[in-house]
Amino acid sequence: MTDEQKTDVGENQDPEQLEISKEGAAQLLELWRPVIEAVVDVCAGVSDAEDELEGFCEKLSAHEEWQLLPDILKRVAAGERDEAALTADIDVVDALIVRATLAAIAGPHPGDPSAEPDDADPVDGFLDMVERALEKDAPEGLRERIIEAATGIAKDGEESEEVRAFGRAVQALLQGEEPELDAVPAAHAERLRQMKSCV
């Protein structure tokens, strides 16, 4: 991402300031839960957690949009907690993930029964982000980030065909192409159709 696409994260410390709704940000972070939990597990000394985190970091490093994040997550896993230093010179999406990781480390461990359950559908939140990215005044770089995420979903051989079809449809929509919705779950397909009609 170019310097022009970067945003001063020091002046954008919460989802409202990022022009992303709290619900949208929370649900986007839900998609990142496995990565965040891997960092938390490393910090908690969970067996094999370092290998799991390294696997996530290798996958992230293969994508230009995410190349700065792996080293920062490793710094957090190694014990660094200075939010200002960790979020310096990264864009708002990376900063959101880093802050969520720090909060998860400071809060209850994911396996702690005292942690509140989250029954929200992460796809709904992801679609909120897609809708925001389609708006004329969307935050710089948001569309590119979601395209990157959707491309990853579409190419993930471990996901079901419905999930991969959803990724392809989001990717096409954000690239100004006609999304193929036949294999996308009905509720999500309908919302994508509504977005397409408004573009």
C-alpha positions as CSV (number, residue, x, y, z in Angstrom):
1,M,0.0,0.0,0.0
2,T,1.4,3.4,-0.9
3,D,2.2,6.2,1.5
4,E,-0.7,8.1,0.1
5,Q,-3.0,5.3,1.1
6,K,-1.7,5.2,4.7
7,T,-3.8,6.9,7.4
8,D,-2.3,8.4,10.6
9,V,-3.4,5.7,13.0
10,G,-2.4,7.9,15.9
11,E,-5.4,10.0,15.1
12,N,-7.7,7.1,14.4
13,Q,-8.0,5.1,17.6
14,D,-11.5,3.6,17.3
15,P,-13.8,2.2,14.6
16,E,-16.0,5.3,14.4
17,Q,-12.9,7.4,13.5
18,L,-12.1,4.9,10.9
19,E,-15.5,5.4,9.4
20,I,-16.2,1.8,10.0
21,S,-19.1,0.8,12.2
22,K,-18.5,-0.9,15.5
23,E,-20.4,-3.9,14.3
24,G,-18.5,-4.0,11.0
25,A,-15.2,-3.8,12.8
26,A,-16.1,-6.4,15.3
27,Q,-17.2,-8.8,12.6
28,L,-14.1,-8.2,10.5
29,L,-12.1,-9.0,13.5
30,E,-14.1,-12.2,13.9
31,L,-12.5,-13.3,10.6
32,W,-9.1,-12.8,12.2
33,R,-9.9,-14.6,15.4
34,P,-7.7,-17.7,14.6
35,V,-4.7,-15.4,14.1
36,I,-5.4,-13.3,17.1
37,E,-5.9,-16.4,19.2
38,A,-2.7,-17.9,18.0
39,V,-0.8,-14.9,19.3
40,V,-2.7,-15.1,22.6
41,D,-1.8,-18.8,22.9
42,V,1.9,-18.1,22.3
43,C,1.8,-15.5,25.1
44,A,0.1,-18.1,27.3
45,G,2.6,-20.8,26.6
46,V,0.2,-23.1,24.8
47,S,1.9,-26.1,23.2
48,D,2.4,-25.8,19.4
49,A,1.1,-22.3,19.3
50,E,4.3,-20.9,17.9
51,D,4.1,-23.2,15.0
52,E,0.5,-22.3,14.4
53,L,1.4,-18.6,14.5
54,E,4.3,-19.1,12.1
55,G,2.0,-20.8,9.7
56,F,-0.4,-17.9,9.7
57,C,2.5,-15.4,9.3
58,E,3.9,-17.3,6.3
59,K,0.5,-17.1,4.5
60,L,0.2,-13.4,5.3
61,S,3.7,-12.6,4.0
62,A,2.8,-14.0,0.6
63,H,0.3,-11.2,0.1
64,E,1.6,-7.6,-0.4
65,E,-1.3,-6.1,1.5
66,W,-0.4,-7.9,4.7
67,Q,3.4,-8.0,4.6
68,L,3.9,-5.6,7.5
69,L,1.6,-7.5,9.9
70,P,3.4,-10.7,10.5
71,D,6.5,-9.1,12.0
72,I,4.3,-6.9,14.2
73,L,2.3,-9.9,15.5
74,K,5.6,-11.7,16.2
75,R,6.7,-8.7,18.2
76,V,3.5,-8.9,20.2
77,A,4.0,-12.6,20.7
78,A,7.5,-11.9,22.0
79,G,6.1,-9.6,24.7
80,E,6.0,-6.1,23.1
81,R,3.0,-4.1,24.4
82,D,3.6,-0.5,23.3
83,E,0.6,0.2,21.1
84,A,1.9,3.4,19.7
85,A,5.1,1.8,18.6
86,L,3.4,-1.3,17.2
87,T,0.9,0.7,15.2
88,A,3.3,3.3,13.8
89,D,3.5,3.4,10.0
90,I,0.8,0.8,9.4
91,D,-2.6,1.4,7.9
92,V,-5.9,1.5,9.9
93,V,-6.9,-2.1,9.2
94,D,-3.6,-3.5,10.4
95,A,-3.8,-1.2,13.4
96,L,-7.3,-2.5,14.2
97,I,-6.0,-6.1,14.2
98,V,-3.0,-5.2,16.4
99,R,-5.1,-3.3,18.9
100,A,-7.6,-6.2,19.1
101,T,-4.7,-8.7,19.6
102,L,-3.4,-6.5,22.5
103,A,-6.8,-6.3,24.0
104,A,-7.3,-10.1,23.7
105,I,-4.0,-10.7,25.6
106,A,-5.0,-8.3,28.3
107,G,-8.5,-9.8,28.6
108,P,-9.8,-13.3,29.3
109,H,-8.1,-16.1,27.4
110,P,-10.4,-17.4,24.6
111,G,-10.7,-20.7,26.6
112,D,-11.8,-18.9,29.7
113,P,-15.5,-19.7,30.5
114,S,-15.9,-16.2,31.8
115,A,-15.4,-14.8,28.3
116,E,-18.7,-13.7,26.7
117,P,-19.9,-15.8,23.8
118,D,-20.3,-14.2,20.4
119,D,-23.1,-15.6,18.4
120,A,-23.1,-12.9,15.7
121,D,-22.7,-14.0,12.1
122,P,-19.3,-12.8,10.9
123,V,-20.5,-12.8,7.3
124,D,-23.0,-10.1,8.1
125,G,-20.2,-7.9,9.4
126,F,-18.0,-8.6,6.4
127,L,-20.8,-7.6,4.1
128,D,-21.1,-4.3,6.1
129,M,-17.5,-3.7,5.2
130,V,-18.2,-4.6,1.5
131,E,-21.0,-2.1,1.5
132,R,-18.9,0.6,3.1
133,A,-16.1,-0.1,0.5
134,L,-18.5,0.5,-2.4
135,E,-19.4,4.0,-1.1
136,K,-17.8,7.0,-2.8
137,D,-16.3,8.3,0.4
138,A,-15.0,4.9,1.6
139,P,-11.7,5.0,3.6
140,E,-8.7,4.8,1.3
141,G,-7.4,1.3,0.9
142,L,-10.5,-0.4,2.3
143,R,-11.7,-1.7,-1.0
144,E,-8.3,-3.2,-1.8
145,R,-8.1,-4.9,1.6
146,I,-11.5,-6.5,1.2
147,I,-10.7,-7.6,-2.4
148,E,-7.5,-9.2,-0.9
149,A,-9.6,-11.0,1.8
150,A,-12.2,-12.1,-0.7
151,T,-9.6,-13.5,-3.1
152,G,-8.1,-15.5,-0.2
153,I,-11.5,-16.9,0.6
154,A,-12.2,-17.8,-3.0
155,K,-8.9,-19.7,-3.4
156,D,-9.0,-21.5,0.0
157,G,-9.2,-25.2,-0.9
158,E,-10.2,-26.1,2.6
159,E,-13.4,-24.1,2.4
160,S,-16.7,-25.3,1.0
161,E,-17.8,-24.4,-2.5
162,E,-20.5,-22.1,-1.0
163,V,-17.9,-20.1,0.9
164,R,-15.5,-20.0,-2.1
165,A,-18.4,-18.8,-4.3
166,F,-19.1,-16.1,-1.8
167,G,-15.5,-14.9,-1.9
168,R,-15.6,-14.9,-5.8
169,A,-18.8,-12.9,-5.7
170,V,-17.5,-10.2,-3.4
171,Q,-14.3,-10.0,-5.4
172,A,-16.2,-9.5,-8.6
173,L,-18.6,-6.9,-7.1
174,L,-15.7,-4.8,-5.8
175,Q,-13.9,-5.0,-9.1
176,G,-16.9,-3.7,-11.0
177,E,-17.7,-7.1,-12.5
178,E,-21.0,-9.1,-12.5
179,P,-21.0,-11.4,-9.5
180,E,-22.0,-15.0,-10.0
181,L,-24.5,-15.7,-7.1
182,D,-25.9,-19.1,-8.0
183,A,-23.8,-21.0,-5.4
184,V,-23.9,-18.3,-2.8
185,P,-26.2,-18.8,0.2
186,A,-29.6,-17.1,-0.5
187,A,-29.5,-14.6,2.3
188,H,-26.0,-13.4,1.4
189,A,-26.7,-13.5,-2.4
190,E,-29.7,-11.2,-1.9
191,R,-27.7,-8.7,0.0
192,L,-25.0,-8.7,-2.7
193,R,-27.7,-8.2,-5.3
194,Q,-29.0,-5.1,-3.4
195,M,-25.4,-3.7,-3.3
196,K,-25.0,-4.3,-7.0
197,S,-28.2,-2.5,-7.8
198,C,-26.9,0.6,-5.9
199,V,-23.5,0.8,-7.6
